[in-house]
Amino acid sequence: MDPALIPAPLNVPNLLRLHHLSPRKSLGQNFLVDNHALENVVNSAGIEPNDQVLEIGAGLGSLTRFLARAAQRVVAVEIDQHLLPVLKDVLSPENNVELIHGDILKLNPVELMQSSGYQVVANIPYYITSAIIRHLLEAEVKPSRLVLTIQKEVAQRICAPAGDLSLLALSVQVYGDPTIVAKIPAGAFYPPPNVDSAVIRVDLFPQPIIPIEQLETFFLMAKAGFGQKRKMLRKSLSGGLPIDSKQAEQLLMSCEIDPTRRAETLTLYEWKTLTQAYLDSQV
């Protein structure tokens, strides 16, 4: 990012004090305040001057100001109405920011962004990462890239290789290729969280690895498989799907998957084969 465009750091504790506000733990409000870290996030996104950016969780506007200096248009969504007066003041010099009050999971991306190909930049609580990605990727207007600041351990889980996959990793990797592009210490936030964070960049595929019409079944099967992750797949699948253990074993063997394996050992492409086989068996 051009050094001349970098805004001066915000005094977040002072801002909160002036507006009689405190960070809300229930909303995961740990505000990223370190200018170097904020610059890292923007650089990781590779934002071009003509790009459109959707920011989820604008907070107090620390990152929003950086995005506004780098992109053509920024749509900043914030769920906490108490932060809106602060945001309006902080962002008043930036004439290319549209501030939206609402829950991203209840907003239609078609109404927020003009066309597909925009970027999403967000500092979000990890527990809604999967839900946000599915919400955005199942919309008519889709992003081309996600840049998410989340807990470091969760970022590592998302980027895990085959053999150590989780349901969260599957739910991201089915849509795109995730990479950890930066690490952010707890001290870069106010208040500091109990863990360090990382920035992941997800470059999205033109189409999900699982065909769109099969995604619902894929997630149903994956949830069944990971629902009892310590059990062998023939047991966990029969426990979460309307099939018995014998049928689950036959299904797995038809895909050349050992029924005694566990869910985390399957590759995404094995899940794809398994999804197709299950759908075929239901015809």
C-alpha positions as CSV (number, residue, x, y, z in Angstrom):
1,M,0.0,0.0,0.0
2,D,1.3,3.5,-0.9
3,P,2.7,4.9,2.4
4,A,1.1,8.3,1.5
5,L,-2.3,6.7,1.7
6,I,-1.9,5.1,5.1
7,P,-4.2,6.9,7.7
8,A,-3.0,7.8,11.1
9,P,-3.7,5.3,13.9
10,L,-7.1,5.5,15.7
11,N,-7.1,5.9,19.4
12,V,-9.6,3.2,20.0
13,P,-9.7,3.3,23.8
14,N,-10.3,7.0,23.7
15,L,-13.0,6.6,21.0
16,L,-14.9,4.1,23.1
17,R,-14.6,6.2,26.2
18,L,-15.9,9.3,24.4
19,H,-19.0,7.4,23.2
20,H,-19.5,5.6,26.5
21,L,-19.0,2.2,24.9
22,S,-17.3,-1.1,25.8
23,P,-16.3,-4.0,23.5
24,R,-19.0,-6.6,23.5
25,K,-17.7,-10.1,24.0
26,S,-20.9,-11.6,22.7
27,L,-20.1,-10.1,19.3
28,G,-16.4,-11.1,19.4
29,Q,-15.4,-7.4,19.5
30,N,-11.6,-7.4,19.5
31,F,-10.8,-4.4,17.4
32,L,-7.7,-4.6,15.2
33,V,-5.8,-1.4,16.0
34,D,-2.2,-1.9,15.0
35,N,-1.4,0.1,11.8
36,H,1.2,-2.4,10.6
37,A,-1.2,-5.3,11.0
38,L,-4.0,-3.3,9.2
39,E,-1.6,-2.6,6.3
40,N,-0.7,-6.3,6.2
41,V,-4.4,-7.2,5.8
42,V,-4.9,-4.8,2.9
43,N,-1.7,-5.9,1.2
44,S,-2.6,-9.6,1.6
45,A,-5.9,-8.9,-0.3
46,G,-4.0,-7.4,-3.3
47,I,-6.7,-4.8,-3.7
48,E,-6.5,-2.8,-7.0
49,P,-7.7,0.8,-7.3
50,N,-10.8,-0.3,-9.3
51,D,-11.8,-3.1,-6.9
52,Q,-15.0,-3.3,-4.9
53,V,-14.7,-4.6,-1.3
54,L,-17.3,-5.9,1.1
55,E,-16.1,-5.5,4.8
56,I,-18.0,-7.6,7.3
57,G,-17.7,-6.3,10.8
58,A,-16.6,-2.7,10.4
59,G,-16.1,-2.2,14.1
60,L,-14.8,1.3,14.7
61,G,-13.6,1.8,11.2
62,S,-9.8,1.1,11.6
63,L,-9.6,-1.3,8.7
64,T,-12.4,0.4,6.8
65,R,-10.2,3.5,6.4
66,F,-7.4,1.5,4.9
67,L,-9.8,-0.3,2.5
68,A,-11.3,3.0,1.4
69,R,-7.8,4.3,0.5
70,A,-7.0,1.2,-1.6
71,A,-10.3,0.4,-3.3
72,Q,-12.8,2.1,-5.6
73,R,-15.8,1.3,-3.4
74,V,-16.2,-0.2,0.1
75,V,-19.5,-1.6,1.5
76,A,-19.0,-1.9,5.3
77,V,-21.5,-4.0,7.2
78,E,-21.8,-3.7,11.0
79,I,-24.2,-5.5,13.2
80,D,-23.8,-3.4,16.4
81,Q,-26.0,-0.3,16.2
82,H,-24.1,1.2,19.1
83,L,-21.0,1.6,16.9
84,L,-22.8,3.4,14.1
85,P,-22.3,6.9,15.4
86,V,-18.6,6.3,15.9
87,L,-18.3,4.8,12.4
88,K,-20.0,7.7,10.8
89,D,-17.6,10.1,12.5
90,V,-14.5,8.1,11.7
91,L,-15.5,7.5,8.1
92,S,-16.8,11.0,7.3
93,P,-13.6,11.9,5.3
94,E,-14.0,8.8,3.1
95,N,-16.5,9.4,0.3
96,N,-16.4,5.9,-1.2
97,V,-17.7,4.0,1.8
98,E,-21.3,2.8,2.2
99,L,-22.1,1.9,5.8
100,I,-24.8,-0.7,6.3
101,H,-26.3,-1.7,9.6
102,G,-27.2,-5.3,9.7
103,D,-26.4,-9.0,10.1
104,I,-24.5,-10.2,7.0
105,L,-26.1,-13.6,7.3
106,K,-29.5,-11.9,6.9
107,L,-28.5,-9.6,4.1
108,N,-28.6,-10.5,0.4
109,P,-25.2,-9.8,-1.2
110,V,-27.0,-9.0,-4.5
111,E,-28.4,-5.9,-2.7
112,L,-25.0,-4.9,-1.4
113,M,-22.6,-5.4,-4.3
114,Q,-23.2,-4.4,-8.0
115,S,-21.6,-7.5,-9.6
116,S,-19.6,-10.7,-8.9
117,G,-15.9,-10.5,-8.5
118,Y,-15.7,-8.3,-5.5
119,Q,-13.4,-9.0,-2.5
120,V,-14.5,-9.7,1.1
121,V,-12.3,-8.5,3.9
122,A,-13.3,-9.3,7.4
123,N,-12.1,-9.6,11.0
124,I,-14.7,-12.1,12.2
125,P,-15.4,-14.5,15.1
126,Y,-14.3,-18.0,14.0
127,Y,-17.6,-19.6,14.8
128,I,-19.4,-17.9,11.9
129,T,-16.6,-18.4,9.3
130,S,-18.3,-21.4,7.6
131,A,-21.7,-19.8,7.7
132,I,-20.4,-16.6,6.1
133,I,-18.6,-18.4,3.3
134,R,-21.6,-20.5,2.4
135,H,-23.9,-17.5,2.5
136,L,-21.7,-15.5,0.1
137,L,-20.9,-18.4,-2.2
138,E,-24.5,-19.5,-2.5
139,A,-25.6,-16.0,-3.5
140,E,-26.3,-14.9,-7.0
141,V,-23.5,-12.3,-6.8
142,K,-20.3,-14.0,-5.6
143,P,-16.8,-12.7,-4.4
144,S,-13.6,-13.7,-6.1
145,R,-11.5,-13.7,-2.9
146,L,-12.0,-13.8,0.8
147,V,-9.4,-12.3,3.3
148,L,-10.4,-13.2,6.8
149,T,-8.7,-12.4,10.1
150,I,-9.5,-15.2,12.6
151,Q,-7.9,-17.2,15.4
152,K,-4.6,-18.7,14.4
153,E,-5.5,-22.2,15.4
154,V,-8.7,-22.0,13.4
155,A,-6.8,-20.6,10.4
156,Q,-4.5,-23.7,10.6
157,R,-7.5,-26.0,10.8
158,I,-9.0,-24.4,7.7
159,C,-5.8,-24.7,5.7
160,A,-5.1,-28.3,6.9
161,P,-4.0,-30.9,4.3
162,A,-5.8,-34.1,3.4
163,G,-5.6,-36.6,6.2
164,D,-6.2,-33.9,8.9
165,L,-9.3,-32.3,7.6
166,S,-12.2,-31.0,9.7
167,L,-15.7,-30.1,8.8
168,L,-14.7,-26.4,8.8
169,A,-11.8,-27.1,6.4
170,L,-14.0,-29.0,4.0
171,S,-16.6,-26.2,4.1
172,V,-13.9,-23.7,3.0
173,Q,-11.8,-25.9,0.6
174,V,-14.8,-27.0,-1.4
175,Y,-15.1,-23.4,-2.5
176,G,-11.5,-22.2,-2.8
177,D,-7.9,-22.5,-2.0
178,P,-7.0,-21.1,1.5
179,T,-3.6,-19.9,2.5
180,I,-2.3,-18.3,5.7
181,V,-0.8,-15.0,4.5
182,A,0.0,-13.2,7.8
183,K,0.1,-13.8,11.5
184,I,-1.1,-11.1,13.9
185,P,-0.2,-11.1,17.6
186,A,-2.9,-10.6,20.3
187,G,-1.4,-7.3,21.2
188,A,-2.5,-5.8,17.8
189,F,-6.1,-5.9,19.0
190,Y,-8.0,-3.9,21.6
191,P,-8.9,-5.5,23.9
192,P,-6.2,-8.2,23.3
193,P,-7.8,-11.6,22.8
194,N,-6.4,-14.7,24.7
195,V,-5.0,-16.1,21.4
196,D,-3.0,-14.9,18.4
197,S,-4.7,-14.5,15.1
198,A,-3.9,-15.1,11.5
199,V,-5.0,-13.8,8.1
200,I,-6.2,-16.3,5.6
201,R,-6.7,-15.6,1.9
202,V,-9.1,-17.8,0.0
203,D,-8.9,-17.5,-3.7
204,L,-12.2,-18.9,-4.9
205,F,-12.7,-21.5,-7.7
206,P,-15.0,-20.5,-10.6
207,Q,-17.2,-23.4,-9.4
208,P,-17.2,-25.4,-6.2
209,I,-15.4,-28.8,-6.3
210,I,-18.7,-30.4,-5.5
211,P,-21.4,-29.7,-8.1
212,I,-23.7,-27.0,-6.9
213,E,-26.8,-29.3,-7.0
214,Q,-25.0,-31.8,-4.8
215,L,-23.7,-29.4,-2.1
216,E,-26.6,-29.9,0.2
217,T,-26.1,-33.6,0.2
218,F,-22.3,-33.2,0.6
219,F,-22.7,-31.1,3.7
220,L,-25.3,-33.5,5.1
221,M,-22.8,-36.4,4.6
222,A,-19.9,-34.5,6.0
223,K,-21.8,-33.5,9.1
224,A,-22.8,-37.1,9.6
225,G,-19.2,-38.2,9.2
226,F,-17.8,-35.6,11.6
227,G,-20.7,-35.9,14.0
228,Q,-19.1,-38.9,15.6
229,K,-15.5,-38.3,14.4
230,R,-13.9,-40.8,16.8
231,K,-16.0,-43.6,15.2
232,M,-15.3,-45.4,12.0
233,L,-17.1,-44.0,9.0
234,R,-19.4,-47.0,8.6
235,K,-20.7,-46.1,12.1
236,S,-20.7,-42.3,11.9
237,L,-22.5,-42.3,8.5
238,S,-25.2,-44.7,9.6
239,G,-25.7,-42.6,12.7
240,G,-26.3,-39.4,10.8
241,L,-27.9,-40.7,7.6
242,P,-31.0,-42.7,7.0
243,I,-28.9,-45.9,6.3
244,D,-27.8,-48.7,8.5
245,S,-24.2,-49.8,9.2
246,K,-24.3,-52.5,6.5
247,Q,-25.5,-50.0,3.9
248,A,-22.9,-47.5,4.9
249,E,-20.2,-50.1,4.6
250,Q,-21.3,-51.1,1.1
251,L,-21.5,-47.4,0.1
252,L,-17.9,-46.8,1.3
253,M,-16.6,-50.0,-0.4
254,S,-18.2,-49.0,-3.7
255,C,-16.0,-45.9,-3.5
256,E,-12.9,-47.9,-2.6
257,I,-12.9,-46.3,0.8
258,D,-12.0,-48.5,3.8
259,P,-15.1,-48.5,6.1
260,T,-12.9,-48.5,9.1
261,R,-11.4,-45.1,8.2
262,R,-12.4,-42.0,10.1
263,A,-13.9,-38.8,8.6
264,E,-10.8,-36.6,8.9
265,T,-8.7,-39.0,6.8
266,L,-10.8,-38.6,3.7
267,T,-9.7,-36.2,1.0
268,L,-12.2,-33.7,-0.5
269,Y,-12.2,-35.7,-3.7
270,E,-13.1,-38.9,-1.8
271,W,-16.0,-36.9,-0.2
272,K,-17.0,-35.9,-3.7
273,T,-17.1,-39.6,-4.9
274,L,-18.9,-40.6,-1.8
275,T,-21.6,-37.9,-2.3
276,Q,-22.2,-39.0,-5.9
277,A,-22.4,-42.6,-4.8
278,Y,-24.9,-41.8,-2.1
279,L,-27.1,-39.9,-4.4
280,D,-27.0,-42.7,-7.0
281,S,-28.0,-45.2,-4.2
282,Q,-31.1,-43.1,-3.5
283,V,-32.5,-43.2,-7.0
